[in-house]
Amino acid sequence: MKRFAACLLSLLALTANAADLQLLTDNHPPLHFLQGDQLVGFGVDVVQALAAQTGDRVHLQQVPLLRALRMASETPDTGVFTVLRTDARDDRYQWVGPLIEMETALYAHDNFQPPVRSLREADHLGRITVPRKWLVYSYLQEQDLSNLYGVETPEQMMRLFSLGRTDFVVSDTLSSASLAREQGMEPGRLQYQIPLMKRDTYIAFSRQTDPKQVARWQQALDTLRADGRLEKMRQRWLSNTLPR
């Protein structure tokens, strides 16, 4: 009886602390993407598991990343996943993570030989195409490249690659295979060249969100990592990513 009462009190406490949270994300398979009319992916599974752990009600919405970040910087009880944490973004949000490390790399056509040894060498050999909205585009702009070509979307980048109209593309290693398949290409047509950057991904909550709520999400994530559920989600969604 005492055990039942304790469980009931815990449930009531969880319900009392529950919040309605808006969680925003973009299209980035296999991390988060639409399957029919439903959002699925590694990041979606993580967010839903964290909400179940904390007792919160989450409302998922897919919007372009830059708009999502702007909304989360202004709106209470709002978060964005999965987000690269940078010095420029650090003070604008409250962070839960890390979720998973993301490596961004340079890719060439599978018949490109030998592999390049540096970004400068790639710039000398041909066009490097990357979406302008991606963080890595700003990084590449700082490298003073002469053959950097910015496009609007990753789909446009991969389309140019499939048509042979660009020599190199840039993508994170988690989603390269999915991006290739979306354009009807075999993932093996992408040949890994060199790493460009590595960063951890997070959930970014607005500064107006209750810090205690954010702390509960961090605690829930730590539990998911400790009991192995986070690794199972990674295996489910990310074990079939493009090998080097």
Order of alpha helices (4+ residues) and beta strands (2+ residues): alpha-beta-beta-beta-alpha-beta-alpha-beta-alpha-beta-beta-alpha-beta-alpha-beta-alpha-beta-alpha-beta-alpha-alpha
